[in-house]
Amino acid sequence: MKKSVYMFLFCLMTIGVALSCREEKTAGEKIEDGVEEIGDGIEEGAEEIEDEIDDATDDHQ
């Protein structure tokens, strides 16, 4: 019985330590990440359009 109580407490403490080590992002960092994701999405979209244009012009030559 005593061992199971100790194991339970050990697990609880381990989870507590693991959760307290997470980094919290500031609002500025969250905004910066969002802007980067939008920029990446725009860049990918432009590359897809470029590929489609290249494919269309290759078909007509």
N, C-alpha and C positions, 0 to 999 in steps of 0.2 A: 504494500500500500504506500509506504513511504517513498519507494523508488518511482512509482507512477506520479506522485505529486511533484517530486523533483524534476522528472522528465517534462511534465506539463509546464512548470515554471520556467525551465530552461528553454522550451519551445517559445513560450510567450516572450521571454526576454530577447531571444534571437530575432524574432519577428519585429519586436520593437526597435531593436538596434538597426535592423535592415531598413525599416521604413524611415527612421530618423536621418539616415545618411543620404536620402534623395536630395538632389539639387532643385531648388525652387527658382523658376525663371521670373525675372522682373517683367513688368508690362512692356518696357522698351525692347527687351530680348524677344518677347512673344511677337511684337509688331515686326521686328526685324526678320524673324523666321517666316512670318506670313508674307512679307514683301518678297523675300527670296523665293518662296514657293510659287508665288504668282509670276515672278520673273522667269523661273524655270519652266512653268507651264506655257508662258508666251513664247519662249524660245523653242520649246518642243513643237508647239503649234506651227510656228514659222518654218521649222525644218520639214514638217509634214507637208505643208503647202508647197514648199520648194520641191520636194520629191514628187508630188503630184504634177506640178508644172513640168518638171523634167520628163516624167513618164508620158505626159500628154504630147509634148513636143517631139519626143523620140518616136512615137507612134505615127506622126504625120510626116516624117521625113522620108 
